[in-house]
Amino acid sequence: MGGLAIRTRGLVHLYHVEEHDVAALSGVDLDVAAGEVVGLLGPSGSGKSTLMSLLAGILRPSAGKVFVGDTEVSAATSRDLDHLRAADVGLMLQGATRNLLPHLSALDNVRFAQHLARRSGREVADAAEVLSDVGLAAAADRPLGELTPGELQLAAVAAAISSRPGLLLCDEPTSQLDHAARDRVLEVLTRVNRSHGTTVVLVTHDPEVARVLPRTVTIRDGRIGGEGRSGEEYAVVTADGFLPLTGPARHQLAPGTLVRLHQVDDHFELWAEDS
């Protein structure tokens, strides 16, 4: 199957902490085309992992809408969400072992991950072939305790892609890996995208990973604070007219600085002065 598009509108999510509501997301409008590869960037606590959980239907938003393909995830029943995650959405949580059953081999983990997809009538790939695709054919039957961190991450990737999902969500898939293992994981994700058209959204803190991605979206303070395209960073005007600063301007303009946009012919120039 081809990739699944993503669309969010006015996405808000609140956590109740010590009798107070804390906004993890504050009006996120995001569009990802079917078949895109997009990286989510931003500091810890900015809302990236919350956004991933909302896209996967693990959390329900406090307000706003989430669409994955033709499914409105934010309004779907629990049964519909189970089917979506079984057949159409692959999810990798941060930390390889959180995605794997430790008492099973890599091969049996892939077969277990395919179980719900098979029950729903979905045709899935041969588990051994999936492991071969990610470079783990020789380690298929070995206990997980004998695998390196890089091999464990590849086993988690294999489990996540084993039902050939239209959308693959990966939270820090290259975290704590050496350069060779990191590059191998990225190579596999790129191949899955190109060969099956799978839409890939991944969270990363690694600037070297971000540089090789065709598109990045930066989350700051629960909002989309910028986008990167082919190495260039852009600010994104939100639906309510909010324009976050990006790049050097974000650090050089002190809080309280007065900023004015001045139209010159067909473009705008930014003017700043002390308050």
ABEGO torsion letter per residue (X at the ends): XBBBBBBBBGBBBBBBBGGBBBBABBGBBBBBBBGBBBBBBEBBGAGAAAAAAAAAGABBBABEBBBBEABBAAABBAAAAAAAAAAABBBBBBEAAAABBAABBAAAAAAAAAAAAAAAGBBBBBAAAAAAAAGAAAAAABBAAABBAAAAAAAAAAAAAAAGBABBBBBGAABGBBAAAAAAAAAAAAAAAAAAGBBBBBBBABAAAAAABABBBBBBGGBBAEBBBGGBBBBBBBAAGBBBBBEAAAAABBBGBBBBBBBBEABBBBBBBBX
